[in-house]
Amino acid sequence: MALIAPRMAGALPPEEAVKLQQVLAGSDDVTVFVDGTVHRLPPVARDAVVDLLQRFSRGEAVTVSSVEEMLTTSKAAELAGISHTYLRNMTDRGEIPVEYRGSHRRIPLAAIMAWLEGQKKDRQKKAAGEQADRDEPHGGQAGGD
């Protein structure tokens, strides 16, 4: 999963920040125009945009970036269909990337999905190899005494 580089924006000039603050006061409706078409934002997007605009209205500089979804070891193990212990051992061996938040391990969702895809490909290769073995004639040389 490719993440887009963070975008940083400096603080608004004070007069623009004040105007924005006045516009936002008491409003929770955010409507955007894209290529001249009106779009009402869903609540999650609206809340994020309002938060961004409120930060600008307070004269703050802002950075916008994507966040890669991180899983607890329990969630990652459940998703992968493996035990917590096996997953922890894989992170210790460096087979699955891990980040630590204090003493807690966090596993990128993308890493679990990639591992599952690798497991699927390995099973397919193994099945294809077994099929090829069944298709080969056995028994050595033809003919008899």
C-alpha positions as CSV (number, residue, x, y, z in Angstrom):
1,M,0.0,0.0,0.0
2,A,1.7,3.2,-1.2
3,L,1.4,6.1,1.1
4,I,1.5,9.7,-0.2
5,A,4.2,11.9,1.2
6,P,3.0,14.3,3.9
7,R,2.0,17.8,2.8
8,M,2.9,20.7,5.0
9,A,1.2,24.1,4.9
10,G,2.3,27.1,6.9
11,A,0.0,29.1,9.1
12,L,-2.5,31.5,7.4
13,P,-1.9,35.2,7.6
14,P,-3.7,36.5,10.8
15,E,-6.4,38.3,8.9
16,E,-7.3,35.2,6.9
17,A,-7.2,33.1,10.1
18,V,-9.7,35.4,11.8
19,K,-12.1,35.3,8.8
20,L,-12.0,31.5,8.7
21,Q,-12.6,31.4,12.5
22,Q,-15.7,33.6,12.0
23,V,-17.0,31.4,9.2
24,L,-16.5,28.2,11.2
25,A,-18.1,29.5,14.4
26,G,-21.2,27.4,15.1
27,S,-21.2,25.5,11.8
28,D,-20.7,21.8,11.3
29,D,-21.8,21.7,7.6
30,V,-19.0,21.4,5.1
31,T,-19.9,21.4,1.5
32,V,-17.1,21.2,-1.2
33,F,-17.1,22.0,-4.8
34,V,-15.2,19.7,-7.2
35,D,-15.1,20.8,-10.8
36,G,-18.1,23.0,-10.2
37,T,-20.2,20.1,-8.7
38,V,-21.4,20.3,-5.1
39,H,-20.5,17.4,-2.8
40,R,-21.6,17.0,0.8
41,L,-18.9,15.3,2.8
42,P,-19.6,12.2,4.8
43,P,-19.3,12.7,8.6
44,V,-15.7,11.2,8.9
45,A,-14.4,13.4,6.1
46,R,-16.3,16.4,7.3
47,D,-14.9,16.1,10.8
48,A,-11.3,15.8,9.4
49,V,-11.8,18.9,7.2
50,V,-13.4,20.9,10.0
51,D,-10.5,20.0,12.3
52,L,-8.0,21.1,9.6
53,L,-9.8,24.4,9.0
54,Q,-10.1,25.0,12.8
55,R,-6.3,24.6,13.1
56,F,-5.7,27.0,10.3
57,S,-8.2,29.5,12.0
58,R,-6.1,29.4,15.1
59,G,-3.0,30.4,13.1
60,E,-1.4,26.9,13.3
61,A,0.8,25.4,10.6
62,V,-0.6,22.0,9.5
63,T,0.7,18.7,8.1
64,V,-1.6,16.3,6.3
65,S,-0.5,12.7,5.8
66,S,-1.8,9.2,5.4
67,V,-1.7,6.8,8.3
68,E,-0.9,3.2,7.6
69,E,-3.3,1.0,9.6
70,M,-1.5,-0.7,12.4
71,L,-2.8,-3.8,14.1
72,T,-2.3,-5.2,17.5
73,T,-0.6,-8.7,17.6
74,S,-3.9,-10.2,18.6
75,K,-5.7,-8.7,15.6
76,A,-2.9,-9.4,13.2
77,A,-2.7,-13.1,14.4
78,E,-6.5,-13.5,14.1
79,L,-6.4,-12.0,10.5
80,A,-3.6,-14.3,9.5
81,G,-5.1,-17.3,11.1
82,I,-2.1,-18.1,13.2
83,S,-1.3,-18.0,16.9
84,H,0.0,-14.9,18.7
85,T,3.2,-16.8,19.7
86,Y,3.9,-17.8,16.0
87,L,3.4,-14.2,15.0
88,R,5.7,-12.8,17.7
89,N,8.3,-15.4,16.6
90,M,8.0,-14.2,13.0
91,T,8.4,-10.6,14.1
92,D,11.5,-11.6,16.2
93,R,13.0,-13.3,13.1
94,G,12.2,-10.2,10.9
95,E,9.8,-12.1,8.7
96,I,7.0,-9.6,9.5
97,P,7.8,-5.9,10.1
98,V,6.9,-4.6,13.5
99,E,6.8,-1.2,15.2
100,Y,6.9,-0.8,19.0
101,R,4.6,1.6,20.7
102,G,6.1,1.6,24.2
103,S,6.4,-2.1,24.9
104,H,3.5,-3.0,22.6
105,R,4.0,-4.5,19.1
106,R,2.1,-3.0,16.2
107,I,2.0,-4.8,12.8
108,P,1.2,-3.0,9.6
109,L,-2.0,-4.3,8.0
110,A,-0.2,-4.3,4.6
111,A,2.5,-6.6,6.0
112,I,-0.1,-9.2,7.1
113,M,-1.9,-8.9,3.7
114,A,1.5,-9.4,1.9
115,W,2.3,-12.4,4.1
116,L,-1.1,-14.0,3.4
117,E,-0.6,-13.4,-0.3
118,G,2.8,-15.1,-0.1
119,Q,1.3,-18.1,1.8
120,K,-1.4,-18.4,-1.0
121,K,1.3,-18.4,-3.7
122,D,3.4,-21.0,-1.8
123,R,0.3,-23.3,-1.5
124,Q,-0.4,-22.8,-5.2
125,K,3.2,-23.7,-6.2
126,K,3.1,-26.8,-3.9
127,A,-0.2,-27.9,-5.4
128,A,1.1,-27.5,-8.9
129,G,4.2,-29.4,-8.0
130,E,2.2,-32.3,-6.5
131,Q,0.0,-32.4,-9.6
132,A,3.1,-32.5,-11.8
133,D,4.4,-35.5,-9.7
134,R,1.1,-37.3,-10.1
135,D,1.2,-36.8,-13.9
136,E,4.7,-38.3,-14.3
137,P,4.8,-42.0,-15.0
138,H,6.4,-44.0,-12.2
139,G,7.9,-47.4,-12.2
140,G,11.3,-47.0,-13.9
141,Q,12.1,-48.7,-17.3
142,A,9.5,-50.1,-19.6
143,G,9.7,-53.7,-20.7
144,G,10.5,-56.8,-18.8
145,D,12.8,-59.8,-18.6
